[in-house]
Amino acid sequence: MSAKGRPEREFRPLGGSEVREPAGPPQGQTPECEARTSSVKPRAWGDHNDAASVRLAHCAKTFPDGTRALLPLDLEIQAGETVVFLGPSGCGKTTLLRIIAGLAQPDAGGRVFFGDDDVTARPIERRNVGMVFQSYALFPNMTVAENIAYGLRVRGIRADERRQQSARLLDMMRLAGLGDRRVDQLSGGQRQRVALARALAVRPRVLLLDEPLTALDAKLRESLRVGIDRLLRSLGITAVYVTHDQAEAMALGDRVAVMSHGRVEQIGAPQDIYYRPASAFVADFIGTMNRVSGERDGPSLRFPGGTLRLPDHAVAADHAMFRPQDARIVEPGAGALTGRVAAAFFLGSMTRVVVDLPGEQTIVVDTVERRSFVNGDAIGVDIDPDALVILES
């Protein structure tokens, strides 16, 4: 029985943990992102966007067993900006997201600001954030429209206003006509759009997305990636997105923060991260990066199989790196490098050629040439000197 004597229905949100929903008016029980009744009243969708900047000041996180999940971090996210935190499992990106959300507290001395407001001590329901999970966390015994309006309902918004906002979001998410369906009658992509609509319904100051597309197949991920990008840019909302998918990060982020072992290795525009990595980890983690080593000979790097002229700033480099698409296949002896075809993979939009160089070094070249490559054939490779990446020790 509930506190007011009403019988309770027990159910589980799809992909979420057990929740008890009162049979009568809402008692404030929601998925984790709306876990308690909020005093923050959402605005109508036609209102001015109140996106907030996010500032983290000396935020770190140490678990009770002594594990340093997040090293001290200072970072500012501009209002209306989308920042994607990218990294392998265990790098600290989800811990960082939970600190921004109010689901976890930073270590002593760490502060979280939304605009000029210090929200460090505020629980999630008083921060006015929207959160989208990989597992959707939708209520299976509710219709699509009821799921979308749930955050509005626990905030005490009138039924007619809830219906209006649900209708607007259904149109925005290309779910018109599906409002009366149960969520277990929807496809994976439709469910994820419902979860996104529910997070947006409360008109959050900050939208947080925790690997929302990971559970979907590749083609659907690409389609929803385009939809999310258009939506975020049209709304001008501040968004923090966590993923281990490099393509997602590059497509969605105004800036990408690459994380490793609890620290941000590099943050910048996707092009900077890709073409100008600041560390060996970033270079290896983002895309495919070739690396060749040799001996310095004046302005050049010599090694079995060829010579590369290095940039002027590479004072003491004994290596050079380059992306597969920055290399060009030429006739043997006509390029900077000479080797033999070890393997070739036709990938539709390009062919990826693996080239063995003398001295047990291997590189990868991506070409759009419509030709066949035979294993063992001699091959020349030329590289744009401006495309070389040098990381000084």
SULKACOR-V728526 format. One record per residue. N is the residue number from 1. RES is the residue in one letter. OMEGA is omega as a letter, one per 20 degrees, with the letter a starting at -180 (999 if undefined). Layout:
N_RES_OMEGA, N_RES_OMEGA
This chain:
1_M_r, 2_S_a, 3_A_a, 4_K_r, 5_G_r, 6_R_r, 7_P_r, 8_E_r, 9_R_a, 10_E_r, 11_F_r, 12_R_r, 13_P_r, 14_L_r, 15_G_a, 16_G_a, 17_S_a, 18_E_r, 19_V_r, 20_R_a, 21_E_r, 22_P_r, 23_A_r, 24_G_a, 25_P_a, 26_P_r, 27_Q_r, 28_G_r, 29_Q_a, 30_T_r, 31_P_a, 32_E_a, 33_C_r, 34_E_a, 35_A_a, 36_R_a, 37_T_a, 38_S_r, 39_S_a, 40_V_a, 41_K_a, 42_P_r, 43_R_r, 44_A_a, 45_W_r, 46_G_a, 47_D_r, 48_H_r, 49_N_a, 50_D_r, 51_A_a, 52_A_r, 53_S_r, 54_V_r, 55_R_r, 56_L_a, 57_A_r, 58_H_a, 59_C_r, 60_A_r, 61_K_r, 62_T_r, 63_F_a, 64_P_a, 65_D_r, 66_G_a, 67_T_r, 68_R_a, 69_A_a, 70_L_r, 71_L_a, 72_P_a, 73_L_r, 74_D_a, 75_L_r, 76_E_r, 77_I_a, 78_Q_r, 79_A_a, 80_G_a, 81_E_r, 82_T_r, 83_V_a, 84_V_r, 85_F_a, 86_L_r, 87_G_r, 88_P_r, 89_S_r, 90_G_a, 91_C_r, 92_G_a, 93_K_r, 94_T_r, 95_T_r, 96_L_r, 97_L_a, 98_R_r, 99_I_r, 100_I_a, 101_A_a, 102_G_r, 103_L_r, 104_A_r, 105_Q_r, 106_P_r, 107_D_a, 108_A_a, 109_G_r, 110_G_a, 111_R_r, 112_V_a, 113_F_r, 114_F_a, 115_G_r, 116_D_a, 117_D_r, 118_D_a, 119_V_a, 120_T_a, 121_A_a, 122_R_r, 123_P_a, 124_I_a, 125_E_r, 126_R_r, 127_R_a, 128_N_r, 129_V_r, 130_G_a, 131_M_r, 132_V_a, 133_F_r, 134_Q_a, 135_S_r, 136_Y_a, 137_A_r, 138_L_r, 139_F_a, 140_P_a, 141_N_r, 142_M_r, 143_T_r, 144_V_a, 145_A_r, 146_E_r, 147_N_a, 148_I_a, 149_A_a, 150_Y_r, 151_G_r, 152_L_a, 153_R_a, 154_V_r, 155_R_r, 156_G_r, 157_I_a, 158_R_a, 159_A_a, 160_D_r, 161_E_r, 162_R_a, 163_R_a, 164_Q_a, 165_Q_r, 166_S_a, 167_A_r, 168_R_a, 169_L_r, 170_L_r, 171_D_a, 172_M_a, 173_M_a, 174_R_r, 175_L_a, 176_A_a, 177_G_a, 178_L_a, 179_G_a, 180_D_r, 181_R_r, 182_R_a, 183_V_r, 184_D_r, 185_Q_a, 186_L_r, 187_S_r, 188_G_r, 189_G_r, 190_Q_r, 191_R_a, 192_Q_r, 193_R_r, 194_V_r, 195_A_r, 196_L_r, 197_A_r, 198_R_r, 199_A_a, 200_L_a, 201_A_a, 202_V_r, 203_R_a, 204_P_r, 205_R_a, 206_V_r, 207_L_a, 208_L_a, 209_L_a, 210_D_r, 211_E_a, 212_P_a, 213_L_a, 214_T_a, 215_A_a, 216_L_r, 217_D_a, 218_A_a, 219_K_r, 220_L_r, 221_R_a, 222_E_r, 223_S_a, 224_L_r, 225_R_r, 226_V_a, 227_G_r, 228_I_r, 229_D_r, 230_R_a, 231_L_a, 232_L_a, 233_R_r, 234_S_a, 235_L_a, 236_G_a, 237_I_r, 238_T_a, 239_A_r, 240_V_a, 241_Y_r, 242_V_r, 243_T_r, 244_H_a, 245_D_a, 246_Q_a, 247_A_r, 248_E_a, 249_A_a, 250_M_a, 251_A_a, 252_L_a, 253_G_r, 254_D_r, 255_R_r, 256_V_r, 257_A_a, 258_V_a, 259_M_r, 260_S_r, 261_H_r, 262_G_r, 263_R_r, 264_V_a, 265_E_a, 266_Q_r, 267_I_a, 268_G_r, 269_A_a, 270_P_a, 271_Q_r, 272_D_r, 273_I_a, 274_Y_a, 275_Y_a, 276_R_r, 277_P_a, 278_A_a, 279_S_r, 280_A_r, 281_F_a, 282_V_a, 283_A_a, 284_D_a, 285_F_a, 286_I_r, 287_G_r, 288_T_a, 289_M_r, 290_N_r, 291_R_r, 292_V_a, 293_S_r, 294_G_a, 295_E_r, 296_R_r, 297_D_a, 298_G_a, 299_P_a, 300_S_r, 301_L_a, 302_R_r, 303_F_r, 304_P_r, 305_G_r, 306_G_r, 307_T_r, 308_L_r, 309_R_a, 310_L_r, 311_P_a, 312_D_a, 313_H_a, 314_A_a, 315_V_a, 316_A_a, 317_A_r, 318_D_a, 319_H_r, 320_A_r, 321_M_r, 322_F_r, 323_R_a, 324_P_a, 325_Q_r, 326_D_r, 327_A_a, 328_R_a, 329_I_r, 330_V_r, 331_E_r, 332_P_a, 333_G_a, 334_A_a, 335_G_a, 336_A_a, 337_L_r, 338_T_r, 339_G_r, 340_R_a, 341_V_r, 342_A_r, 343_A_r, 344_A_a, 345_F_r, 346_F_a, 347_L_r, 348_G_a, 349_S_a, 350_M_r, 351_T_r, 352_R_a, 353_V_r, 354_V_a, 355_V_r, 356_D_r, 357_L_r, 358_P_r, 359_G_r, 360_E_r, 361_Q_a, 362_T_r, 363_I_r, 364_V_r, 365_V_r, 366_D_a, 367_T_r, 368_V_r, 369_E_r, 370_R_a, 371_R_r, 372_S_r, 373_F_a, 374_V_r, 375_N_r, 376_G_r, 377_D_r, 378_A_a, 379_I_r, 380_G_r, 381_V_r, 382_D_a, 383_I_r, 384_D_a, 385_P_r, 386_D_a, 387_A_a, 388_L_r, 389_V_r, 390_I_r, 391_L_r, 392_E_r, 393_S_999
